[in-house]
């Protein structure tokens, strides 16, 4: 018994070629499985996000999630997944920052749905989303020391845990 039909596969080669031309060297475009991957410098992230949202070839109107990544060498990444509901195009937007300068622009002005996901990434990884309308922790109290999903995180000692 089939519970759901497999999702139609979009030919990503022409979509990637279109984006490479539209971005004209402002970001790097590649493919990973059924997803277009766009690596953008943080200074261009909002511009690239608007293009992905507004271009009829991608029309990425559905914000999915943001994930933080600690590369372990002082580099942090903000990875955002969006989707075109009618185009069936999936896009991964990646940008970099560092532990010493953990700032990237917020995508809330582009997709309102970025609000809580960016707050979660801020809470867990310490990536600061500049321009976010309400950037504060969502899981941990504001006084919690550090960001638990960073590889360098050391849990605070407490008597409750035998420390």
C-alpha positions in Angstrom: 0.0 0.0 0.0 1.4 3.4 -1.0 0.8 6.1 1.6 2.0 8.9 -0.5 3.3 9.5 -4.0 7.0 10.2 -4.3 7.7 13.9 -4.8 8.3 14.9 -8.4 12.0 15.5 -9.2 12.8 18.9 -10.5 15.6 19.1 -13.0 18.1 21.2 -11.0 20.7 21.8 -13.8 18.7 24.6 -15.5 17.8 26.1 -12.1 21.4 26.1 -11.0 22.5 27.6 -14.3 19.9 30.3 -14.0 20.9 31.2 -10.4 24.6 31.3 -11.4 23.8 33.8 -14.1 21.4 35.8 -11.9 23.9 36.0 -9.0 26.8 36.9 -11.4 29.5 35.8 -9.0 27.9 37.3 -5.9 27.5 33.7 -4.4 28.6 30.2 -5.3 25.9 27.8 -6.6 26.2 24.0 -6.4 23.9 21.0 -6.1 23.5 18.4 -3.4 21.0 15.6 -4.1 17.7 17.3 -4.7 18.8 20.7 -3.3 20.4 23.8 -4.7 23.2 25.0 -2.4 24.1 28.6 -2.3 27.2 29.8 -0.4 27.0 33.5 0.2 29.2 35.9 2.1 27.3 37.3 5.0 27.4 40.8 3.4 25.4 39.5 0.5 23.1 37.0 2.3 20.0 39.1 2.4 20.4 40.1 -1.2 20.8 36.5 -2.3 17.9 35.4 -0.1 15.6 38.0 -1.7 16.6 36.8 -5.1 15.8 33.1 -4.2 12.4 34.2 -2.8 11.4 36.6 -5.6 12.9 34.9 -8.8 10.0 33.0 -10.5 12.4 30.1 -11.3 12.9 29.3 -7.6 10.0 31.3 -5.8 11.2 30.0 -2.4 8.2 31.2 -0.4 8.4 28.6 2.4 11.0 29.0 5.1 11.9 25.7 6.7 14.6 26.0 9.3 18.0 27.4 10.2 20.8 25.3 11.5 24.0 26.3 13.2 27.2 24.4 12.5 30.4 24.6 14.5 33.2 23.6 12.2 35.5 23.1 15.1 38.2 25.5 13.9 36.7 28.8 15.0 34.3 28.9 12.0 30.6 28.9 12.5 28.0 28.5 9.8 24.4 29.5 9.5 22.5 27.2 7.2 19.0 28.1 6.1 16.6 25.8 4.2 13.8 27.2 2.1 11.5 25.8 -0.5 9.4 26.9 -3.4 6.0 25.4 -2.9 4.9 25.7 -6.5 8.3 25.3 -8.1 9.3 22.4 -5.9 12.8 23.8 -5.6 14.7 23.3 -2.4 17.5 25.7 -1.6 20.1 25.6 1.2 21.6 29.1 1.9 24.9 28.9 3.8 27.0 31.7 5.2 30.0 31.9 7.5 31.2 33.8 10.5 33.7 33.1 13.3 33.5 32.6 17.0 35.3 35.9 17.5 32.8 37.7 15.2 29.6 35.6 15.3 27.4 38.0 13.3 25.3 37.3 10.2 22.3 39.3 9.0 18.8 38.1 10.0 16.5 36.8 7.3 13.4 37.8 9.2 12.9 40.7 6.8 12.8 38.2 4.0 10.9 35.4 5.6 9.0 36.1 8.9 9.3 32.4 9.6 13.0 32.8 10.3 12.2 34.4 13.7 12.1 31.5 16.1 14.6 29.4 14.1 17.2 32.2 14.3 16.5 32.5 18.0 17.2 28.8 18.5 20.5 29.0 16.6 21.5 32.0 18.6 20.7 30.2 21.8 22.5 27.0 21.0 25.5 28.3 18.8 25.8 32.0 19.8 25.4 33.2 16.2 24.1 36.8 16.4 21.5 37.6 13.8 21.9 41.3 13.2 18.6 43.1 12.6 16.5 40.4 14.2 13.5 42.0 15.9 13.6 40.0 19.1 16.9 38.1 19.4 16.9 36.4 22.8 17.3 32.8 24.1 14.4 30.5 23.4 15.4 27.4 25.5 17.9 28.6 28.1 17.7 31.4 30.5 19.5 34.6 29.5 22.2 34.2 32.2 23.2 30.7 31.0 26.9 30.7 30.3 27.8 29.8 26.8 26.2 28.0 23.9 25.7 24.2 24.4 26.1 23.1 20.7 29.5 24.7 20.2 32.2 22.2 20.2 34.2 24.3 22.7 31.3 24.3 25.2 32.1 23.2 28.7 29.0 22.6 30.9 29.0 24.8 34.1 29.7 22.8 37.2 27.0 22.6 39.8 26.3 20.7 43.0 23.2 19.3 41.4 25.5 17.3 39.0 28.0 16.4 41.6 30.5 19.1 40.5 
